[in-house]
Amino acid sequence: MLGMDRKAARYAWTAAAVLLLLVLVYRIRSTLFIFILALLFAYLLAPLVNLLDRWLPASRTRTPALGLAYLIFIGMIVAAGVLIVPSIVDQATALKQKFPGMVASWEEPAPSEPGAVTSIKVQILEKIRTEVAQRSNDVIGALPAMGLRFLAMASDLIYVVVIPILAFFFLKDGAGIRDHLLDMVDAGPQRAFLDDVMADINILLAHYMRALVLLSLCTFTAYSIFFAILGVPYGILLAALACLLEFIPMIGPLTASVTILLVGGLAGAPVLTILVFLGAYRMFQDYVLSPHLMGQGVELHPLLILFGVFAGAELAGIAGTFLSVPTLALVRILYLRIRRARLRDGVPVVQ
């Protein structure tokens, strides 16, 4: 064919198809992120749905169990909102009002304070003032466009409804979707390979979502109790912040710790005691709690996680950082499965 090697042409077409697929995925990344969030939300509700499905009378579909699971989940969210959200809002309002006075009082040097410490405090305060002033200017400059921003925000709120609806279909028809994907491959080694990969991915995502939610709840509980015992101002607000940032690997907890130390220091809390607690809790979570909850599905080196977090932030912002760990874990699963298949078939594997 025009002097072109058939094997080389096949490789070229395959590379072109893969490149086109990657470009397409990047162009529709926002839509894909919504579906991925729905899938993860489905994995979050799956244990409750399976439990209710076993308890309820036998039925052809899982719709009754799904409906009851959604009612229980919505009830838990409403209860948490009634019990916790008012305290968070009140503390956030109080912090906003008292923040300038806290900064001014912290600027005054203590009688026994070394000059080097005073110099560091002055530099930190100048940085804070610069950032606050910059944010204020940004807000003032954005006032003419607030109407358009409000409309954009309102359109984003639709996803709060869309994600649970998509998750409902994933939970209801997940087994059928899996069977259809397997039917696309002829029976044999390739079908068995796809079946094994899908089983590994199912275990991975189930463990990851369960661990992520439990780690966040444990962080909120531990921080709230410790801050209440120590009498740290704005304790519920700081604990809620740490709980939310727990969803961003490594960078999130570090950001939460710096914020807690900064606010605690400005409010007059014992910073050294808080620092010791944060270090001890992080050691316990990273080396005891997290490995136990994650299981063997997410075994990634910290350097690889950091690379994934920064690369994900460059490619897709906060969404990229959130999806970096499960994406790297999926790549690891595919690599291990391909390696095992090659070893089983006697094909040399490049180390």
VENPE-V257019 format. One record per residue. N is the residue number from 1. RES is the residue in one letter. SS is DSSP state (H for helix, E for strand, C for the rest). D_LAST is the distance of its C-alpha to the last C-alpha in Angstrom with 1 decimal. Layout:
n: {N/N}
res: {RES/RES}
ss: {SS/SS}
d_last: {D_LAST/D_LAST}
This chain:
n: {1/2/3/4/5/6/7/8/9/10/11/12/13/14/15/16/17/18/19/20/21/22/23/24/25/26/27/28/29/30/31/32/33/34/35/36/37/38/39/40/41/42/43/44/45/46/47/48/49/50/51/52/53/54/55/56/57/58/59/60/61/62/63/64/65/66/67/68/69/70/71/72/73/74/75/76/77/78/79/80/81/82/83/84/85/86/87/88/89/90/91/92/93/94/95/96/97/98/99/100/101/102/103/104/105/106/107/108/109/110/111/112/113/114/115/116/117/118/119/120/121/122/123/124/125/126/127/128/129/130/131/132/133/134/135/136/137/138/139/140/141/142/143/144/145/146/147/148/149/150/151/152/153/154/155/156/157/158/159/160/161/162/163/164/165/166/167/168/169/170/171/172/173/174/175/176/177/178/179/180/181/182/183/184/185/186/187/188/189/190/191/192/193/194/195/196/197/198/199/200/201/202/203/204/205/206/207/208/209/210/211/212/213/214/215/216/217/218/219/220/221/222/223/224/225/226/227/228/229/230/231/232/233/234/235/236/237/238/239/240/241/242/243/244/245/246/247/248/249/250/251/252/253/254/255/256/257/258/259/260/261/262/263/264/265/266/267/268/269/270/271/272/273/274/275/276/277/278/279/280/281/282/283/284/285/286/287/288/289/290/291/292/293/294/295/296/297/298/299/300/301/302/303/304/305/306/307/308/309/310/311/312/313/314/315/316/317/318/319/320/321/322/323/324/325/326/327/328/329/330/331/332/333/334/335/336/337/338/339/340/341/342/343/344/345/346/347/348/349/350/351}
res: {M/L/G/M/D/R/K/A/A/R/Y/A/W/T/A/A/A/V/L/L/L/L/V/L/V/Y/R/I/R/S/T/L/F/I/F/I/L/A/L/L/F/A/Y/L/L/A/P/L/V/N/L/L/D/R/W/L/P/A/S/R/T/R/T/P/A/L/G/L/A/Y/L/I/F/I/G/M/I/V/A/A/G/V/L/I/V/P/S/I/V/D/Q/A/T/A/L/K/Q/K/F/P/G/M/V/A/S/W/E/E/P/A/P/S/E/P/G/A/V/T/S/I/K/V/Q/I/L/E/K/I/R/T/E/V/A/Q/R/S/N/D/V/I/G/A/L/P/A/M/G/L/R/F/L/A/M/A/S/D/L/I/Y/V/V/V/I/P/I/L/A/F/F/F/L/K/D/G/A/G/I/R/D/H/L/L/D/M/V/D/A/G/P/Q/R/A/F/L/D/D/V/M/A/D/I/N/I/L/L/A/H/Y/M/R/A/L/V/L/L/S/L/C/T/F/T/A/Y/S/I/F/F/A/I/L/G/V/P/Y/G/I/L/L/A/A/L/A/C/L/L/E/F/I/P/M/I/G/P/L/T/A/S/V/T/I/L/L/V/G/G/L/A/G/A/P/V/L/T/I/L/V/F/L/G/A/Y/R/M/F/Q/D/Y/V/L/S/P/H/L/M/G/Q/G/V/E/L/H/P/L/L/I/L/F/G/V/F/A/G/A/E/L/A/G/I/A/G/T/F/L/S/V/P/T/L/A/L/V/R/I/L/Y/L/R/I/R/R/A/R/L/R/D/G/V/P/V/V/Q}
ss: {C/C/C/C/C/H/H/H/H/H/H/H/H/H/H/H/H/H/H/H/H/H/H/H/H/H/H/C/H/H/H/H/H/H/H/H/H/H/H/H/H/H/H/H/H/H/H/H/H/H/H/H/H/H/H/C/C/C/C/C/C/C/H/H/H/H/H/H/H/H/H/H/H/H/H/H/H/H/H/H/H/H/H/H/H/H/H/H/H/H/H/H/H/H/H/H/H/H/H/H/H/H/H/H/H/H/H/C/C/C/C/C/C/C/H/H/H/H/H/H/H/H/H/H/H/H/H/H/H/H/H/H/H/H/H/H/H/H/H/H/H/C/H/H/H/H/H/H/H/H/H/H/H/H/H/H/C/H/H/H/H/H/H/H/H/H/H/H/H/H/H/H/H/H/H/H/H/H/H/H/H/H/H/C/C/C/C/C/H/H/H/H/H/H/H/H/H/H/H/H/H/H/H/H/H/H/H/H/H/H/H/H/H/H/H/H/H/H/H/H/H/H/H/H/H/H/H/H/H/H/C/C/C/C/H/H/H/H/H/H/H/H/H/H/H/C/C/C/C/C/H/H/H/H/H/H/H/H/H/H/H/H/H/H/H/H/C/C/C/C/H/H/H/H/H/H/H/H/H/H/H/H/H/H/H/H/H/H/H/H/H/H/H/H/C/C/C/C/C/C/C/H/H/H/H/H/H/H/H/H/H/H/H/H/H/H/H/H/H/H/H/H/H/H/H/H/H/H/H/H/H/H/H/H/H/H/H/H/H/H/H/H/H/H/H/C/C/C/C/C/C}
d_last: {36.9/38.1/35.9/32.7/29.9/29.7/25.9/25.7/28.4/26.7/23.5/25.8/27.8/24.7/23.6/27.2/27.5/24.5/25.8/29.3/28.1/26.5/29.8/31.8/29.9/30.5/34.2/34.9/32.8/36.0/36.8/33.3/33.4/36.7/35.3/32.3/34.7/36.8/33.9/33.0/36.8/36.9/34.2/36.3/39.3/37.8/38.3/42.0/42.5/41.1/43.4/46.4/45.7/46.0/49.1/51.0/52.9/51.1/50.7/49.3/47.4/45.8/48.1/50.4/47.5/46.0/49.4/50.0/46.5/47.2/50.6/49.2/46.6/49.2/51.5/49.0/48.4/52.1/52.8/50.1/51.6/55.1/54.3/51.8/52.0/55.6/54.7/51.7/54.0/56.8/54.5/52.9/56.5/57.7/54.7/55.4/59.0/58.6/55.7/57.8/60.0/57.0/55.6/59.1/59.6/56.2/57.1/60.0/59.0/59.8/62.4/60.0/57.0/55.5/55.8/52.0/51.5/54.2/52.6/49.2/51.1/52.9/49.8/48.2/51.5/51.7/48.2/49.3/52.5/50.8/48.4/51.2/53.4/50.7/50.1/53.9/54.2/51.5/53.4/56.7/55.3/53.8/57.1/58.3/55.3/55.4/56.9/54.0/51.4/53.3/53.1/49.3/48.9/51.1/49.0/45.8/47.6/47.6/43.9/45.1/46.8/44.3/41.3/43.0/44.3/40.9/39.6/42.5/41.5/37.8/39.2/41.8/39.8/36.2/36.1/37.7/35.2/32.3/34.1/34.8/31.1/30.3/33.2/31.8/29.1/30.4/30.1/27.1/23.3/23.1/25.9/24.4/21.1/23.2/25.3/22.5/21.2/24.8/25.4/22.5/23.7/27.2/26.4/24.4/27.3/30.0/28.5/27.9/31.4/33.1/31.4/32.2/35.8/36.3/34.8/37.1/40.1/39.4/39.2/42.5/44.2/43.1/43.9/47.2/48.4/47.5/49.1/52.2/52.6/52.2/54.4/52.0/53.7/52.0/49.8/49.4/48.5/45.9/44.4/44.3/42.6/39.9/39.6/39.0/36.5/34.4/33.1/31.4/28.3/28.7/30.9/33.6/34.2/34.3/36.8/38.9/39.0/40.2/42.8/44.1/44.5/46.3/48.7/49.2/50.1/52.5/54.1/54.7/52.4/50.9/47.7/46.5/46.9/45.1/42.2/41.9/41.9/39.3/36.9/37.6/37.2/33.9/32.5/33.8/32.5/28.9/28.4/30.7/32.0/29.1/26.4/29.1/30.0/26.7/25.3/21.7/21.3/20.9/18.5/17.6/17.4/20.8/19.4/17.7/21.1/23.0/21.1/21.8/25.4/26.2/24.5/26.3/29.5/29.2/28.7/31.1/32.9/33.5/32.2/28.8/28.6/29.7/27.2/24.2/23.0/23.4/21.8/18.6/18.8/19.3/16.2/14.2/16.1/15.4/11.6/11.9/14.5/12.8/9.8/12.7/14.7/12.4/12.0/15.7/16.5/14.7/12.5/9.3/6.2/3.8/0.0}
